[in-house]
Amino acid sequence: MKAVQDFTNDPRFQLIRQLNTQVLKHPFDPSVSISIQHDIAKRILPESAGRMIIPTVYGFRLLIDLDQSHTASMQGSIERNIYFLGTYEAGTLEVIHRSLSSWGGDTTFVDIGAHNGLMSLYAALISSASRVFSFEPNPHMFEVLKANLELNSCTTITPFALALGDQQGTVSIETNAGNSGAAHISTSADATEHNIPVDTFDHVAKTNGLDHVNLMLMDVEGYENNVLIGAKETLGVHKPDLIIEYDPTDRDNRVTDVLQRHGYEVYVLERSRHLPGQLIPFKMIDASTTQKDNYFCFQPDRAKVLGLK
């Protein structure tokens, strides 16, 4: 097996991370800010591939497995974004911090579709979540997740090699060789991983004695409605803040119907999930957009706490 390259103390990465950090502090037009960072970083950072340890803009490190660093675009590659920008979905991460910091005291963050652990580690190490439950059903990515928890000596995160849905059983997963973040539950003949255990979040919460949940993030590639159904008791009792990926080209309203029934108000980031910015009501976004983004969902009293009303 090829050795892991460690770029933690590489001066080229340290230089680019200074640029990345300044852009996050002073974000401008998202259509150019990310591409500018990418263009500059490609000229400074080494061309690389394979398993490597990369410093993030937040001070912790991530093990990533990258097929090729220098390509025309970063779109569709979480790993490539981390390599060049030191982050991924920086706007989402900032809302995670805003949410967890506003609760005060003991906080629980649930990361459903945790991938390599970026969001979980940020919640634990930057936003000081008391406990984090991280769910990653893709066997390869689960091993990467565990490696990143060990790399950062993080003991407040509990990883689960488990899919979440609306019932207990097993499912199959279809992975995407070109985009590790696009793995999804599938019933087609193209499924690549089989007999993956699935459970409801409500059952997992009871089994593990969770007495409160403050924030849940769902990045489950079209399985959101199933996860919400399996978490209906949690939503009704604990009323956590929610972050849910959505595809604007998908006209299925089941997710927004569930949110409405549970009394949630839905917001989006004005600059997209990739840059910090103001949360605005979902109804105000451009309906012509085709890029995936996130719903940020709060009960009315929580929206007031966060200064949204």
C-alpha positions as CSV (number, residue, x, y, z in Angstrom):
1,M,0.0,0.0,0.0
2,K,1.3,3.4,-0.9
3,A,2.5,5.5,2.0
4,V,0.3,8.4,3.2
5,Q,1.6,11.8,2.3
6,D,1.5,14.3,5.1
7,F,1.2,17.9,4.1
8,T,0.4,19.2,7.6
9,N,3.5,21.4,7.9
10,D,4.1,22.0,4.2
11,P,4.7,25.8,3.8
12,R,2.8,25.8,0.4
13,F,-0.3,24.6,2.2
14,Q,0.2,27.1,5.0
15,L,0.4,29.9,2.5
16,I,-2.8,28.9,0.7
17,R,-4.6,28.4,4.0
18,Q,-3.9,32.0,4.8
19,L,-5.6,33.0,1.6
20,N,-8.5,30.6,2.2
21,T,-9.0,32.0,5.7
22,Q,-9.1,35.6,4.4
23,V,-11.7,34.8,1.8
24,L,-13.9,33.2,4.5
25,K,-13.6,36.3,6.6
26,H,-14.5,38.6,3.7
27,P,-16.6,36.5,1.3
28,F,-17.6,38.2,-2.0
29,D,-19.3,36.9,-5.1
30,P,-19.4,33.1,-4.7
31,S,-19.2,32.7,-8.5
32,V,-15.6,34.0,-8.5
33,S,-14.3,33.7,-4.9
34,I,-13.9,29.9,-5.0
35,S,-12.6,29.8,-8.6
36,I,-10.0,32.4,-7.7
37,Q,-8.7,30.4,-4.8
38,H,-8.6,27.3,-7.0
39,D,-6.7,29.1,-9.7
40,I,-4.1,30.4,-7.3
41,A,-3.7,27.2,-5.4
42,K,-3.2,25.2,-8.5
43,R,-0.1,27.3,-9.2
44,I,1.4,26.8,-5.7
45,L,0.3,23.4,-4.3
46,P,2.0,20.3,-5.7
47,E,0.2,17.9,-8.0
48,S,-0.7,14.9,-6.0
49,A,-2.8,11.7,-5.8
50,G,-3.5,9.0,-3.3
51,R,-4.0,9.0,0.4
52,M,-2.8,12.2,2.1
53,I,-3.2,14.3,5.3
54,I,-4.3,17.8,4.6
55,P,-4.5,20.8,7.0
56,T,-7.9,22.5,7.1
57,V,-8.5,26.2,7.6
58,Y,-10.0,25.3,11.1
59,G,-6.8,23.9,12.6
60,F,-7.6,20.2,12.4
61,R,-6.4,17.7,9.8
62,L,-8.1,15.4,7.4
63,L,-7.1,12.2,5.7
64,I,-8.4,12.2,2.2
65,D,-8.0,9.8,-0.8
66,L,-7.7,11.8,-3.9
67,D,-7.5,10.4,-7.4
68,Q,-6.0,13.5,-9.0
69,S,-5.5,16.9,-7.4
70,H,-5.1,19.3,-10.4
71,T,-8.1,19.2,-12.6
72,A,-10.1,21.9,-14.4
73,S,-12.8,22.0,-11.8
74,M,-13.4,21.0,-8.1
75,Q,-17.1,20.4,-8.6
76,G,-18.2,17.0,-7.5
77,S,-15.1,16.3,-5.3
78,I,-15.3,16.9,-1.6
79,E,-11.6,15.8,-1.4
80,R,-10.5,18.3,-4.0
81,N,-12.3,21.1,-2.3
82,I,-10.5,20.2,1.0
83,Y,-7.2,20.0,-0.8
84,F,-7.4,23.5,-2.4
85,L,-9.7,25.4,0.0
86,G,-9.1,23.7,3.3
87,T,-12.9,23.3,3.7
88,Y,-16.1,22.2,2.1
89,E,-19.5,23.9,2.5
90,A,-18.0,26.7,4.6
91,G,-21.4,28.4,4.8
92,T,-22.9,25.2,6.3
93,L,-20.1,24.9,8.8
94,E,-20.6,28.5,9.9
95,V,-24.3,27.8,10.5
96,I,-23.4,24.7,12.5
97,H,-21.3,26.9,14.8
98,R,-24.1,29.5,15.0
99,S,-26.6,26.9,15.9
100,L,-24.6,24.9,18.5
101,S,-23.2,28.0,20.1
102,S,-26.7,29.5,20.6
103,W,-28.1,26.6,22.6
104,G,-25.8,27.0,25.6
105,G,-24.6,24.2,27.8
106,D,-24.6,20.5,26.9
107,T,-25.2,20.0,23.1
108,T,-25.7,17.1,20.8
109,F,-25.0,17.1,17.1
110,V,-26.1,14.3,14.7
111,D,-24.3,14.0,11.4
112,I,-26.2,11.7,9.0
113,G,-24.1,10.9,6.0
114,A,-20.9,12.0,7.7
115,H,-18.5,11.1,4.9
116,N,-14.9,11.8,6.0
117,G,-15.9,13.5,9.2
118,L,-15.4,17.2,8.3
119,M,-18.7,18.3,9.7
120,S,-18.5,16.1,12.8
121,L,-15.0,17.2,13.7
122,Y,-15.9,20.8,13.2
123,A,-18.9,20.5,15.5
124,A,-16.8,18.7,18.1
125,L,-13.5,20.7,17.9
126,I,-14.6,24.2,16.8
127,S,-18.2,24.4,18.1
128,S,-17.6,22.4,21.2
129,A,-20.5,20.0,20.9
130,S,-20.6,17.8,23.9
131,R,-21.4,14.7,21.9
132,V,-21.6,13.9,18.2
133,F,-23.2,10.9,16.6
134,S,-21.8,10.3,13.1
135,F,-23.5,7.9,10.7
136,E,-21.7,6.7,7.5
137,P,-23.0,3.6,5.7
138,N,-20.4,3.5,2.9
139,P,-17.8,1.0,4.2
140,H,-14.8,2.7,2.6
141,M,-15.8,6.1,3.8
142,F,-16.5,4.8,7.3
143,E,-12.9,3.6,7.5
144,V,-11.8,7.1,6.5
145,L,-14.1,8.6,9.1
146,K,-12.7,6.5,11.9
147,A,-9.1,7.3,10.7
148,N,-9.9,11.0,10.9
149,L,-11.3,10.7,14.4
150,E,-8.1,9.0,15.5
151,L,-5.9,11.5,13.6
152,N,-7.4,14.3,15.6
153,S,-7.7,12.4,18.9
154,C,-11.4,13.2,19.1
155,T,-13.2,11.1,21.6
156,T,-16.6,12.9,21.8
157,I,-17.6,11.6,18.4
158,T,-19.3,8.2,18.2
159,P,-19.2,6.7,14.7
160,F,-21.9,4.3,13.3
161,A,-21.4,2.1,10.3
162,L,-25.1,2.4,9.7
163,A,-27.7,3.8,7.3
164,L,-30.7,5.6,8.7
165,G,-34.2,5.4,7.3
166,D,-37.8,4.6,8.2
167,Q,-37.4,1.0,9.3
168,Q,-34.8,-1.6,10.5
169,G,-33.2,-4.0,8.1
170,T,-30.6,-3.9,5.4
171,V,-30.1,-1.8,2.2
172,S,-27.8,-1.7,-0.8
173,I,-25.6,1.3,-1.7
174,E,-24.5,2.5,-5.1
175,T,-21.2,4.3,-5.0
176,N,-19.8,6.8,-7.5
177,A,-16.1,6.3,-8.5
178,G,-15.8,10.0,-9.4
179,N,-17.6,11.5,-6.4
180,S,-17.3,9.9,-3.0
181,G,-20.1,12.1,-1.7
182,A,-22.6,10.8,-4.2
183,A,-23.0,7.3,-2.7
184,H,-26.7,6.6,-2.2
185,I,-29.2,3.9,-1.1
186,S,-30.3,2.0,-4.2
187,T,-32.5,-0.9,-5.3
188,S,-31.0,-1.1,-8.8
189,A,-28.7,-3.7,-10.2
190,D,-25.9,-1.1,-10.2
191,A,-25.6,-1.2,-6.4
192,T,-22.1,-1.8,-5.3
193,E,-22.4,-2.5,-1.6
194,H,-25.0,-4.9,-0.1
195,N,-26.3,-5.9,3.3
196,I,-25.7,-2.5,4.8
197,P,-27.6,-2.3,8.1
198,V,-30.3,0.4,8.4
199,D,-32.1,1.6,11.4
200,T,-34.4,4.5,12.5
201,F,-32.8,7.4,14.3
202,D,-35.5,7.2,17.0
203,H,-34.5,3.6,17.8
204,V,-30.7,4.5,17.8
205,A,-31.4,7.5,20.1
206,K,-33.4,5.3,22.6
207,T,-30.8,2.5,22.5
208,N,-28.0,5.0,23.2
209,G,-29.9,7.0,25.9
210,L,-29.9,10.3,24.1
211,D,-32.0,12.7,26.1
212,H,-31.7,15.6,23.8
213,V,-30.7,16.5,20.3
214,N,-29.8,20.1,19.3
215,L,-28.8,19.9,15.6
216,M,-29.2,17.2,12.9
217,L,-27.5,17.3,9.5
218,M,-28.8,15.1,6.7
219,D,-26.8,14.6,3.5
220,V,-28.3,11.3,2.3
221,E,-28.7,11.8,-1.5
222,G,-32.5,11.5,-1.9
223,Y,-33.3,9.5,1.3
224,E,-34.2,12.5,3.4
225,N,-37.9,11.7,3.7
226,N,-37.1,8.2,5.0
227,V,-34.7,9.6,7.6
228,L,-37.3,12.2,8.7
229,I,-40.0,9.5,9.1
230,G,-37.6,7.4,11.2
231,A,-36.9,10.5,13.4
232,K,-40.4,11.7,13.9
233,E,-40.3,11.2,17.7
234,T,-37.1,13.1,17.9
235,L,-38.5,16.0,15.8
236,G,-41.7,16.1,17.9
237,V,-40.0,16.0,21.3
238,H,-36.6,17.6,21.0
239,K,-37.3,19.9,18.0
240,P,-33.7,20.1,16.9
241,D,-32.4,22.6,14.3
242,L,-32.1,20.8,11.0
243,I,-29.8,21.1,8.0
244,I,-31.0,19.0,5.0
245,E,-29.5,18.8,1.5
246,Y,-32.0,19.4,-1.3
247,D,-32.0,19.2,-5.0
248,P,-33.9,22.1,-6.6
249,T,-34.6,20.0,-9.7
250,D,-36.5,17.4,-7.6
251,R,-40.1,18.5,-7.4
252,D,-40.9,16.0,-4.6
253,N,-42.5,18.0,-1.8
254,R,-42.5,15.3,0.9
255,V,-39.6,16.7,2.8
256,T,-41.0,20.2,3.0
257,D,-44.4,18.8,3.9
258,V,-42.8,16.9,6.9
259,L,-41.0,20.0,8.0
260,Q,-44.3,22.1,7.8
261,R,-46.2,19.5,9.8
262,H,-43.5,19.7,12.5
263,G,-43.7,23.5,12.6
264,Y,-40.3,24.3,11.0
265,E,-39.4,27.4,9.2
266,V,-37.0,26.9,6.3
267,Y,-34.1,29.2,5.3
268,V,-31.2,29.1,2.9
269,L,-27.9,30.9,2.8
270,E,-27.9,33.8,0.4
271,R,-24.5,33.0,-1.0
272,S,-25.1,29.3,-1.2
273,R,-23.9,26.7,1.3
274,H,-20.3,27.2,0.2
275,L,-19.7,30.6,1.7
276,P,-20.7,32.2,5.0
277,G,-23.6,34.6,4.6
278,Q,-27.1,35.7,5.8
279,L,-29.9,33.2,6.2
280,I,-32.9,34.2,4.2
281,P,-36.4,32.6,3.9
282,F,-36.5,29.7,1.4
283,K,-39.3,31.3,-0.6
284,M,-37.0,34.1,-1.6
285,I,-34.4,32.1,-3.5
286,D,-34.1,32.0,-7.2
287,A,-36.3,29.1,-8.4
288,S,-34.3,28.7,-11.5
289,T,-31.2,27.4,-9.7
290,T,-30.1,23.8,-10.5
291,Q,-27.3,23.4,-7.9
292,K,-27.8,21.3,-4.8
293,D,-28.0,23.3,-1.6
294,N,-29.1,23.0,2.0
295,Y,-32.3,23.8,3.9
296,F,-31.7,25.3,7.3
297,C,-34.7,24.6,9.4
298,F,-35.7,26.1,12.7
299,Q,-38.7,26.2,15.0
300,P,-40.1,29.8,15.3
301,D,-38.6,30.3,18.8
302,R,-35.2,29.1,17.6
303,A,-35.4,31.5,14.6
304,K,-35.8,34.3,17.0
305,V,-32.8,33.2,19.1
306,L,-30.7,33.2,15.9
307,G,-31.9,36.7,15.0
308,L,-33.8,35.5,11.9
309,K,-37.1,37.1,13.0
